[in-house]
Amino acid sequence: MPIREMIDTYPADINLDRGLIAEAVTALIDCAQACTACADACLSEQQVDQLRKCIRTDLDCADICATTARVLSRHTGYDANITRAQLQACIQACTSCKQECEHHADMHEHCRICAEACRGCAQACQRLLEAIT
């Protein structure tokens, strides 16, 4: 709710649908949190050596999602090319992380939850990207 409220209070015109921006930023923040928590949970598993790629992918996705949320939260001097590129990178990171976490989802509930967060984030970013292009 505060994300949408902050976007709604922006005093100048925004070239994108404020609801789509709010939806994407919320999904990005949720995904970054899920990926960070999943990486931490993977580090606590007995077979951590089998989860190295998952941990790395989680951490990359979390960083990219957090950065994308910050980019989408700034509207002064908006550059559609930068926003488009950032969303594309985020969609790729979320897709890769989702796929990696799905490999472990049968054994680790945190990976299943993370994969779902990544799926939702990629979809929200795709909707916003389609509104830009």
C-alpha positions as CSV (number, residue, x, y, z in Angstrom):
1,M,0.0,0.0,0.0
2,P,2.7,2.6,0.8
3,I,4.3,2.0,-2.6
4,R,1.1,2.8,-4.4
5,E,0.5,5.8,-2.2
6,M,4.0,7.1,-2.8
7,I,3.6,6.7,-6.6
8,D,0.2,8.4,-6.5
9,T,1.6,11.4,-4.6
10,Y,4.3,12.1,-7.3
11,P,3.4,15.6,-8.4
12,A,4.4,15.5,-12.1
13,D,3.0,13.5,-14.9
14,I,4.3,9.9,-15.2
15,N,4.3,8.4,-18.7
16,L,3.3,5.0,-17.4
17,D,0.3,3.6,-15.6
18,R,0.9,4.2,-11.9
19,G,-0.9,1.0,-11.0
20,L,1.5,-1.1,-13.2
21,I,4.5,0.7,-11.7
22,A,3.2,0.0,-8.2
23,E,2.5,-3.7,-9.0
24,A,6.0,-4.1,-10.4
25,V,7.8,-2.4,-7.5
26,T,5.8,-4.5,-5.0
27,A,6.6,-7.7,-6.9
28,L,10.3,-6.7,-7.1
29,I,10.6,-6.0,-3.4
30,D,8.8,-9.3,-2.6
31,C,11.1,-11.2,-5.0
32,A,14.3,-9.6,-3.7
33,Q,13.2,-10.6,-0.1
34,A,12.3,-14.1,-1.1
35,C,15.5,-14.7,-3.0
36,T,17.6,-13.4,-0.1
37,A,15.8,-15.6,2.3
38,C,16.1,-18.6,0.0
39,A,19.8,-18.1,-0.4
40,D,20.1,-17.9,3.4
41,A,18.0,-21.0,3.9
42,C,20.1,-22.9,1.3
43,L,23.2,-22.0,3.3
44,S,21.6,-23.8,6.3
45,E,20.8,-27.0,4.4
46,Q,22.8,-30.2,5.1
47,Q,23.9,-30.5,1.4
48,V,24.8,-26.9,0.9
49,D,27.4,-27.9,-1.7
50,Q,24.6,-29.1,-4.0
51,L,22.9,-25.7,-3.7
52,R,25.8,-23.4,-4.7
53,K,24.3,-22.5,-8.1
54,C,20.9,-21.9,-6.4
55,I,22.5,-19.6,-3.8
56,R,24.4,-17.6,-6.5
57,T,21.3,-17.3,-8.7
58,D,19.2,-16.2,-5.7
59,L,21.7,-13.5,-4.7
60,D,22.0,-12.2,-8.3
61,C,18.2,-12.1,-8.7
62,A,17.8,-10.3,-5.3
63,D,20.3,-7.6,-6.3
64,I,18.8,-7.1,-9.7
65,C,15.3,-6.9,-8.4
66,A,16.3,-4.4,-5.7
67,T,18.0,-2.2,-8.2
68,T,15.1,-2.4,-10.6
69,A,12.7,-1.4,-7.8
70,R,14.9,1.7,-7.2
71,V,15.0,2.6,-10.9
72,L,11.2,2.3,-11.2
73,S,10.7,4.5,-8.1
74,R,12.5,7.5,-9.8
75,H,10.5,9.4,-12.3
76,T,12.4,12.7,-12.7
77,G,14.3,12.7,-15.9
78,Y,12.8,9.3,-16.9
79,D,14.6,7.5,-19.7
80,A,12.5,4.7,-21.2
81,N,15.5,3.0,-22.7
82,I,17.1,2.5,-19.3
83,T,13.9,1.4,-17.7
84,R,13.3,-1.1,-20.6
85,A,16.8,-2.5,-20.3
86,Q,16.5,-2.8,-16.5
87,L,13.2,-4.6,-16.8
88,Q,14.6,-7.0,-19.4
89,A,17.5,-7.8,-17.1
90,C,15.2,-8.4,-14.2
91,I,12.9,-10.7,-16.2
92,Q,15.9,-12.8,-17.2
93,A,17.3,-12.9,-13.7
94,C,13.9,-14.0,-12.3
95,T,13.4,-16.6,-15.0
96,S,16.9,-18.1,-14.3
97,C,16.3,-18.1,-10.6
98,K,12.8,-19.6,-10.9
99,Q,14.2,-22.4,-13.1
100,E,17.1,-23.1,-10.7
101,C,14.8,-23.1,-7.6
102,E,12.4,-25.4,-9.3
103,H,15.1,-28.0,-9.5
104,H,15.2,-28.1,-5.7
105,A,11.5,-27.3,-4.9
106,D,10.6,-30.9,-4.2
107,M,13.2,-31.1,-1.4
108,H,13.2,-27.5,-0.2
109,E,10.0,-25.5,0.5
110,H,12.0,-22.3,0.5
111,C,13.0,-23.0,-3.1
112,R,9.4,-23.6,-4.1
113,I,8.3,-20.3,-2.5
114,C,11.2,-18.4,-4.2
115,A,10.4,-19.9,-7.6
116,E,6.8,-18.6,-7.2
117,A,8.0,-15.1,-6.2
118,C,10.3,-15.1,-9.2
119,R,7.5,-16.1,-11.5
120,G,5.2,-13.4,-10.2
121,C,7.9,-10.8,-10.5
122,A,8.8,-11.7,-14.0
123,Q,5.2,-11.4,-15.0
124,A,4.7,-8.0,-13.3
125,C,7.9,-6.7,-15.0
126,Q,6.7,-8.1,-18.4
127,R,3.4,-6.3,-18.1
128,L,5.2,-3.0,-17.3
129,L,7.7,-3.6,-20.2
130,E,4.8,-4.1,-22.6
131,A,3.4,-0.8,-21.5
132,I,6.7,0.9,-22.3
133,T,7.3,-0.6,-25.8
